[in-house]
């Protein structure tokens, strides 16, 4: 065997403990951060808690945060956080080892699971597919259109684009990235142990979905050449499947929501502030810092504790500054939603917010994950303020969904609106969508078709 030597260059960043801590603090929610700070106060004598009545001067920390944001904002991003832009081999990424709380974003949760046994190149494609799925796990656009877009986005990996969707469809969450409910349910069936009943249920889903939807057991038994008992058993098996592939995150015993940010309308403008009512405010103990000044070599352990305290204070200032600026952009861009409701929500992406505050979009993804905002309209997750632009329109898909819901709620009881009628009514309002788009949003709202909503008008009472 002939040995060869080849020179190569690779770009990388060494993740120091300071950077890892900054990333970790960025992802913590308000209750998690409170617990983290209280534990650190007990373990590190170099930190002390400020008196709540004191006005802390955080100018220096905020300036330092702004100057040093690039040091951790330009880290190489794993695909499950940045949604792409990953190139190279299958080397270990240190950010994958950062302890991360369970995200409410199903995309993040699934990709964290896949990162345990998928290589980084396939994770990049998986992230691309999940970016084009709704919150339930279904593709937001027709499969044929997405395959064309995938070929353009990954011209050297056209076959891999198709293969990765199939791996998602039949992977950890069966039915993920399905084009419709039939494909989702069929994928879940294939994940079950093989049996004659499973084969019968698969035939019902693939060949006779209309009869299945109409609950016509006798007709199903006739076309499948079986008896009604077997049909009912197969239907029961189908009913055990989930309507969508997304698995809910595990909830702890204490599942109450503590808002991270508070927003209110004052003086004609929307304002935001961090919710720090229960949050301990920490600082470096001045007397400890003075005692160690110039004597680091004599007290290496204490010097290490002092450095850790400085990293924590600096990372905390960076986190708070990024969260506050992100929240301010969100309320400014979504003022219509905060004042008028779901129908006024504007299209908004992570990249747009990231550009507005001068950070990487993955930083925005981290800072909004699991964070909540308290507003006069209610308390909701920050990610709700992001909305996907409806293809070919200047309106968000979630706004159209709210319009569909309003029209259905106002329809006559005895004459429900068909999907094409709803599409026509929306067109009169300047919102042009296809009938299948209306049907998709109606399904997401768990609203049946017009024939299933039809009710008899109440009869007038006679004396």
C-alpha positions as CSV (number, residue, x, y, z in Angstrom):
1,X,0.0,0.0,0.0
2,X,1.4,3.4,-1.0
3,X,1.2,6.2,1.6
4,X,0.3,9.7,0.3
5,X,0.5,13.0,2.1
6,X,-1.8,15.9,1.2
7,X,-1.9,19.4,2.6
8,X,-5.3,20.9,3.4
9,X,-6.8,23.9,5.1
10,X,-9.9,24.0,7.3
11,X,-11.6,26.9,9.0
12,X,-12.8,26.5,12.6
13,X,-13.3,28.3,15.9
14,X,-12.2,27.1,19.2
15,X,-15.1,27.3,21.6
16,X,-13.7,28.7,24.8
17,X,-15.5,28.3,28.1
18,X,-16.6,31.9,27.9
19,X,-18.2,31.5,24.6
20,X,-19.9,28.3,25.6
21,X,-21.3,30.0,28.7
22,X,-22.6,32.9,26.6
23,X,-24.4,30.6,24.3
24,X,-25.9,28.7,27.2
25,X,-27.1,31.9,29.0
26,X,-28.7,33.0,25.7
27,X,-30.9,29.9,25.6
28,X,-32.1,30.0,29.2
29,X,-35.7,31.0,30.0
30,X,-36.5,33.4,32.9
31,X,-37.2,30.6,35.5
32,X,-34.1,28.7,34.3
33,X,-31.9,31.8,34.5
34,X,-33.2,32.6,38.0
35,X,-32.3,29.1,39.2
36,X,-28.9,29.4,37.5
37,X,-28.1,32.7,39.2
38,X,-29.2,31.6,42.7
39,X,-27.0,28.5,42.4
40,X,-24.1,30.5,41.2
41,X,-24.4,33.0,44.1
42,X,-24.2,30.1,46.5
43,X,-21.1,28.5,44.8
44,X,-19.0,31.5,43.9
45,X,-18.0,33.8,46.7
46,X,-16.8,36.4,44.2
47,X,-20.4,37.3,43.3
48,X,-22.9,39.1,45.4
49,X,-26.5,40.0,45.0
50,X,-27.4,43.7,44.6
51,X,-29.9,45.3,46.9
52,X,-33.2,45.5,44.9
53,X,-33.6,49.2,45.8
54,X,-30.3,50.1,44.4
55,X,-30.1,51.4,40.8
56,X,-27.4,49.4,39.2
57,X,-25.3,51.0,36.5
58,X,-25.2,48.5,33.7
59,X,-23.7,50.9,31.1
60,X,-20.3,49.2,31.1
61,X,-21.7,45.7,30.8
62,X,-24.0,46.8,28.0
63,X,-21.2,48.5,26.1
64,X,-19.0,45.4,26.6
65,X,-21.8,43.2,25.3
66,X,-22.2,45.3,22.2
67,X,-18.5,45.2,21.5
68,X,-18.0,41.5,22.1
69,X,-21.2,40.2,20.5
70,X,-19.3,39.2,17.4
71,X,-17.1,36.9,19.3
72,X,-19.9,34.4,19.8
73,X,-22.2,35.6,17.1
74,X,-19.9,34.4,14.3
75,X,-19.5,30.9,15.6
76,X,-20.0,28.1,13.0
77,X,-23.6,27.0,13.3
78,X,-24.8,23.5,13.4
79,X,-27.7,22.9,10.9
80,X,-30.3,22.4,13.6
81,X,-29.8,26.0,14.8
82,X,-29.1,28.0,11.7
83,X,-31.2,26.1,9.2
84,X,-28.4,25.6,6.7
85,X,-25.1,27.0,5.7
86,X,-23.2,24.0,7.0
87,X,-20.3,22.7,4.9
88,X,-17.6,20.2,5.6
89,X,-17.2,16.8,7.2
90,X,-18.8,15.0,10.0
91,X,-16.6,16.5,12.8
92,X,-17.9,17.0,16.2
93,X,-19.5,20.4,16.9
94,X,-19.0,21.6,20.5
95,X,-22.3,23.5,20.5
96,X,-24.0,20.1,20.3
97,X,-22.8,19.4,23.8
98,X,-24.3,22.5,25.3
99,X,-27.1,21.7,27.8
100,X,-30.2,23.0,26.1
101,X,-33.7,23.1,27.7
102,X,-36.5,21.4,25.8
103,X,-37.5,23.8,23.0
104,X,-41.1,24.4,22.1
105,X,-40.1,24.5,18.5
106,X,-40.6,21.0,17.1
107,X,-38.0,21.6,14.4
108,X,-35.3,22.2,17.1
109,X,-36.4,19.2,19.2
110,X,-36.4,16.8,16.3
111,X,-33.1,17.9,14.9
112,X,-31.5,17.6,18.4
113,X,-32.6,13.9,18.4
114,X,-31.4,13.4,14.8
115,X,-28.0,14.9,15.7
116,X,-27.3,11.8,17.8
117,X,-27.1,9.5,14.8
118,X,-27.2,11.6,11.6
119,X,-24.2,13.1,10.0
120,X,-24.0,16.9,9.6
121,X,-24.5,16.9,5.8
122,X,-27.8,15.1,6.1
123,X,-28.8,17.3,9.1
124,X,-28.4,20.3,6.8
125,X,-30.9,18.8,4.4
126,X,-33.2,17.8,7.2
127,X,-33.2,21.3,8.5
128,X,-34.1,22.6,5.0
129,X,-37.1,20.3,4.8
130,X,-38.3,21.2,8.3
131,X,-38.0,24.8,7.5
132,X,-40.7,24.1,4.9
133,X,-43.0,22.3,7.4
134,X,-45.8,23.9,9.5
135,X,-46.1,23.5,13.2
136,X,-47.9,20.2,12.8
137,X,-45.1,18.7,10.6
138,X,-46.8,18.9,7.2
139,X,-45.2,20.5,4.1
140,X,-46.4,24.0,3.7
141,X,-46.0,23.9,-0.2
142,X,-46.8,21.2,-2.8
143,X,-44.2,18.5,-2.8
144,X,-43.3,19.0,-6.5
145,X,-42.6,22.7,-5.9
146,X,-40.3,21.9,-2.9
147,X,-38.4,19.3,-4.9
148,X,-37.6,21.9,-7.5
149,X,-36.5,24.4,-4.8
150,X,-34.4,21.7,-3.1
151,X,-32.6,20.9,-6.4
152,X,-31.8,24.6,-6.8
153,X,-30.7,25.0,-3.2
154,X,-28.5,21.8,-3.3
155,X,-27.6,21.3,-6.9
156,X,-24.9,18.7,-6.1
157,X,-27.2,16.6,-3.9
158,X,-30.5,16.3,-5.8
159,X,-30.9,12.6,-4.9
160,X,-30.0,13.2,-1.3
161,X,-32.8,15.8,-1.1
162,X,-35.4,13.2,-1.9
163,X,-33.7,10.5,0.3
164,X,-33.6,12.8,3.4
165,X,-37.3,13.5,3.2
166,X,-38.0,9.8,3.1
167,X,-35.8,9.3,6.2
168,X,-37.7,12.1,8.0
169,X,-41.0,10.5,6.8
170,X,-40.1,7.1,8.2
171,X,-37.8,8.2,11.0
172,X,-37.9,9.1,14.6
173,X,-41.3,11.0,14.2
174,X,-43.1,8.9,11.5
175,X,-45.0,11.1,9.1
176,X,-42.7,14.1,9.5
177,X,-42.5,16.2,6.3
178,X,-45.6,14.5,4.9
179,X,-47.3,16.1,1.9
180,X,-50.8,15.3,3.3
181,X,-52.6,13.5,6.1
182,X,-52.8,10.3,4.1
183,X,-49.0,10.1,3.6
184,X,-48.5,10.9,7.3
185,X,-50.9,8.2,8.5
186,X,-49.4,5.7,6.1
187,X,-45.9,6.3,7.4
188,X,-47.1,5.8,10.9
189,X,-48.7,2.5,9.9
190,X,-45.5,1.3,8.4
191,X,-43.8,1.9,11.7
192,X,-46.1,-0.6,13.4
193,X,-45.4,-4.3,13.5
194,X,-46.4,-6.1,10.3
195,X,-49.8,-7.8,10.4
196,X,-52.8,-8.5,8.0
197,X,-54.7,-5.7,9.8
198,X,-51.9,-3.2,9.1
199,X,-52.0,-4.2,5.4
200,X,-55.8,-3.8,5.3
201,X,-55.5,-0.3,7.0
202,X,-52.8,0.7,4.5
203,X,-55.1,-0.2,1.6
204,X,-57.9,1.8,3.1
205,X,-55.7,4.9,3.4
206,X,-54.1,4.5,0.0
207,X,-57.0,3.4,-2.2
208,X,-60.3,4.2,-0.5
209,X,-59.7,7.3,1.6
210,X,-63.1,8.8,0.5
211,X,-65.0,5.8,1.8
212,X,-63.0,5.9,5.0
213,X,-63.8,9.5,5.5
214,X,-67.5,8.8,5.0
215,X,-67.4,6.0,7.6
216,X,-69.1,3.6,5.1
217,X,-67.9,0.3,6.6
218,X,-70.2,-1.8,4.4
219,X,-68.8,-0.2,1.2
220,X,-65.3,-0.7,2.4
221,X,-65.9,-4.3,3.2
222,X,-67.2,-4.8,-0.3
223,X,-64.4,-3.1,-2.2
224,X,-61.7,-4.8,0.0
225,X,-63.4,-8.2,-0.2
226,X,-63.5,-8.7,3.5
227,X,-66.0,-8.6,6.3
228,X,-67.3,-5.6,8.3
229,X,-65.6,-6.8,11.5
230,X,-62.2,-6.7,9.8
231,X,-63.0,-3.2,8.4
232,X,-64.0,-1.9,11.9
233,X,-60.8,-3.4,13.4
234,X,-58.6,-1.7,10.7
235,X,-60.5,1.6,11.3
236,X,-59.8,1.3,15.0
237,X,-56.1,0.8,14.2
238,X,-56.1,3.9,12.1
239,X,-57.8,5.9,14.9
240,X,-54.9,5.0,17.2
241,X,-52.6,7.0,14.9
242,X,-51.8,10.7,15.5
243,X,-53.4,13.3,13.3
244,X,-50.0,14.9,12.8
245,X,-46.4,13.7,13.4
246,X,-45.2,16.3,15.8
247,X,-44.6,15.1,19.3
248,X,-45.3,17.4,22.2
249,X,-42.4,18.3,24.5
250,X,-42.4,16.7,27.9
251,X,-43.9,19.0,30.5
252,X,-42.6,19.1,34.0
253,X,-44.8,19.4,37.1
254,X,-44.3,23.1,37.2
255,X,-45.5,24.2,33.8
256,X,-46.6,27.7,34.6
257,X,-45.4,30.5,32.3
258,X,-43.1,33.3,33.5
259,X,-42.8,36.0,30.9
260,X,-39.2,37.0,30.0
261,X,-40.3,40.3,28.5
262,X,-43.1,42.8,29.2
263,X,-44.5,45.0,26.4
264,X,-46.9,47.9,26.8
265,X,-48.2,50.9,24.8
266,X,-47.2,54.2,26.3
267,X,-47.0,57.7,24.7
268,X,-48.1,56.4,21.4
269,X,-45.2,53.9,21.1
270,X,-44.7,50.3,22.1
271,X,-42.1,49.8,24.8
272,X,-40.5,46.7,26.2
273,X,-38.6,45.8,29.3
274,X,-37.1,42.6,30.8
275,X,-39.1,40.9,33.5
276,X,-36.6,40.9,36.4
277,X,-39.0,41.1,39.4
278,X,-37.9,37.6,40.7
279,X,-34.5,37.7,39.1
280,X,-31.5,38.2,41.4
281,X,-29.2,41.0,40.2
282,X,-25.6,39.9,40.6
283,X,-22.4,41.8,40.5
284,X,-18.7,41.1,41.3
285,X,-18.0,41.7,45.0
286,X,-15.8,44.8,45.0
287,X,-13.9,43.9,48.1
288,X,-12.9,40.5,46.7
289,X,-11.7,42.1,43.4
290,X,-9.6,44.6,45.3
291,X,-8.1,41.9,47.5
292,X,-7.0,39.8,44.5
293,X,-5.7,42.8,42.5
294,X,-2.1,42.1,41.6
295,X,-2.0,38.8,43.6
296,X,-3.3,36.3,41.0
297,X,-0.3,34.1,41.2
298,X,-0.6,33.6,45.0
299,X,-4.3,32.7,44.8
300,X,-4.9,30.7,41.6
301,X,-8.2,29.1,42.8
302,X,-9.7,32.5,43.8
303,X,-8.4,34.0,40.6
304,X,-10.3,31.3,38.7
305,X,-13.5,32.0,40.6
306,X,-13.1,35.7,39.9
307,X,-12.7,35.1,36.1
308,X,-15.8,32.9,36.2
309,X,-17.7,35.7,37.9
310,X,-16.6,38.2,35.3
311,X,-17.7,35.8,32.5
312,X,-21.1,35.3,34.0
313,X,-21.7,39.1,34.5
314,X,-20.6,39.8,31.0
315,X,-22.6,36.9,29.4
316,X,-25.7,38.0,31.4
317,X,-25.4,41.5,30.1
318,X,-25.0,40.2,26.5
319,X,-28.1,38.0,26.9
320,X,-30.2,40.7,28.3
321,X,-29.1,43.2,25.7
322,X,-29.8,40.8,22.8
323,X,-33.2,39.8,24.3
324,X,-34.3,43.4,24.8
325,X,-33.3,44.5,21.3
326,X,-34.9,41.5,19.7
327,X,-38.2,42.1,21.6
328,X,-38.2,45.8,20.7
329,X,-37.9,45.0,17.0
330,X,-40.6,42.4,17.3
331,X,-43.2,44.7,18.8
332,X,-42.3,47.5,16.4
333,X,-42.8,45.2,13.3
334,X,-45.9,43.5,14.8
335,X,-47.7,46.6,16.1
336,X,-50.7,45.7,14.0
337,X,-51.0,42.3,15.5
338,X,-50.6,43.7,19.1
339,X,-53.3,46.3,18.5
340,X,-55.7,44.5,16.1
341,X,-55.2,40.8,16.4
342,X,-54.2,37.8,14.3
343,X,-55.5,39.1,11.0
344,X,-53.0,42.1,11.2
345,X,-49.9,40.0,11.7
346,X,-47.2,40.9,9.2
347,X,-44.7,38.5,7.5
348,X,-41.5,38.4,9.5
349,X,-38.5,36.1,9.4
350,X,-35.5,35.4,11.7
351,X,-33.2,37.0,9.1
352,X,-35.1,40.3,9.0
353,X,-34.9,40.6,12.8
354,X,-31.3,39.6,12.8
355,X,-30.4,42.2,10.2
356,X,-32.3,44.9,12.2
357,X,-30.2,44.3,15.4
358,X,-27.0,43.3,13.7
359,X,-26.6,39.7,14.7
360,X,-26.7,36.2,13.1
361,X,-30.2,34.8,12.5
362,X,-29.2,31.7,14.6
363,X,-28.7,34.1,17.6
364,X,-32.3,35.3,17.2
365,X,-33.4,31.7,17.0
366,X,-31.7,30.9,20.3
367,X,-32.9,34.0,22.1
368,X,-36.6,33.6,21.1
369,X,-36.7,29.8,21.8
370,X,-38.9,29.1,24.8
371,X,-39.2,32.9,25.7
372,X,-42.5,34.5,26.5
373,X,-43.8,38.1,26.2
374,X,-46.5,39.6,28.3
375,X,-48.7,42.1,26.4
376,X,-52.1,43.7,26.7
377,X,-53.3,41.0,24.2
378,X,-52.1,38.2,26.4
379,X,-48.9,36.3,27.1
380,X,-47.5,34.3,24.3
381,X,-44.2,32.9,23.0
382,X,-41.9,35.2,21.1
383,X,-41.8,32.9,18.1
384,X,-45.5,33.6,17.5
385,X,-44.5,37.1,16.3
386,X,-42.7,35.5,13.3
387,X,-44.9,34.7,10.4
388,X,-44.2,33.1,7.0
389,X,-45.1,35.2,4.0
390,X,-47.8,33.7,1.8
391,X,-46.3,32.8,-1.5
392,X,-46.9,35.5,-4.1
393,X,-48.5,37.9,-1.6
394,X,-47.6,40.5,0.9
395,X,-49.5,39.0,3.8
396,X,-48.6,36.3,6.3
397,X,-50.1,32.9,6.1
398,X,-51.2,33.0,9.8
399,X,-53.2,36.2,9.0
400,X,-55.0,34.4,6.2
401,X,-55.7,31.5,8.6
402,X,-57.3,34.0,11.0
403,X,-59.5,35.4,8.2
404,X,-60.6,31.9,7.2
405,X,-61.6,31.2,10.8
406,X,-63.6,34.5,11.1
407,X,-65.5,33.8,7.9
408,X,-66.4,30.3,9.0
409,X,-67.5,31.5,12.4
410,X,-69.8,34.0,10.8
411,X,-71.3,31.7,8.2
412,X,-75.0,30.8,8.2
413,X,-75.7,27.6,10.2
414,X,-77.8,26.0,7.4
415,X,-75.5,27.2,4.5
416,X,-71.8,26.7,5.4
417,X,-69.2,28.2,3.1
418,X,-67.3,25.9,0.8
419,X,-63.6,26.3,0.4
420,X,-63.8,27.8,-3.0
421,X,-66.4,30.3,-1.7
422,X,-64.1,31.3,1.1
423,X,-61.3,31.8,-1.4
424,X,-63.6,34.1,-3.4
425,X,-64.5,36.2,-0.4
426,X,-60.8,36.5,0.5
427,X,-60.1,37.6,-3.1
428,X,-62.6,40.5,-2.7
429,X,-60.5,41.6,0.3
430,X,-57.4,41.6,-1.9
431,X,-56.1,38.3,-0.6
432,X,-55.8,35.8,-3.5
433,X,-55.3,32.2,-2.4
434,X,-56.1,28.8,-3.9
435,X,-58.9,26.6,-2.7
436,X,-56.4,24.0,-1.5
437,X,-54.8,26.7,0.6
438,X,-58.1,27.4,2.3
439,X,-58.6,23.7,2.9
440,X,-55.1,23.4,4.4
441,X,-55.8,26.3,6.9
442,X,-59.2,24.9,7.7
443,X,-57.6,21.5,8.5
444,X,-55.0,23.2,10.7
445,X,-57.9,24.8,12.6
446,X,-59.5,21.4,13.1
447,X,-62.6,22.6,11.2
448,X,-64.4,20.1,9.0
449,X,-65.5,20.7,5.3
450,X,-68.8,22.5,4.5
451,X,-70.9,19.3,4.4
452,X,-69.8,18.3,7.9
453,X,-70.6,21.8,9.3
454,X,-74.1,22.0,7.9
455,X,-76.7,22.2,10.6
456,X,-80.4,22.6,10.5
457,X,-81.6,26.1,11.1
458,X,-83.7,26.3,14.4
459,X,-87.4,26.1,13.8
460,X,-89.6,29.1,14.9
461,X,-91.7,28.3,17.9
462,X,-95.5,28.5,17.5
463,X,-98.0,29.2,20.2
